[in-house]
Amino acid sequence: MAGRAEPHSVPAQAARNRVPQPRPTDLFADRLLAVLSGQKPVHWMLRHTAGRAYDDLARLAEHGPLRATRGTRPVVRDIGYYVAREGAVEAFARIGAGDQVRAMAFRLERGADLRWRCTAVELGGPRAPHQDDD
């Protein structure tokens, strides 16, 4: 039949050899680290945040808390997470730079459009109080 494409199927071997996709927690830990270490500007996360998370991230990034120290670029050493409910994940990451380790916590929520967005982010240390703006 001219003009019709034959259906394409993936052989079983090819399906088994697919590269696993990174979890949203892995992607967001890397994204947040890129901003908090000064590798990316805060506005790079604008479409990946919801609610107060963008403001919190901007406040945290203002002082560059995870910038490279003594020439050592920070990296995500470990990630853990807890599924709080369907479509909501609370995660932590250990960020290492040389012999220094910092903690980062964040929450991800999946929207109606099925995209994950960061809805909260914190670094180890005292929290700044939120102002009621609702």
Order of alpha helices (4+ residues) and beta strands (2+ residues): alpha-alpha-alpha-beta-beta-beta-beta
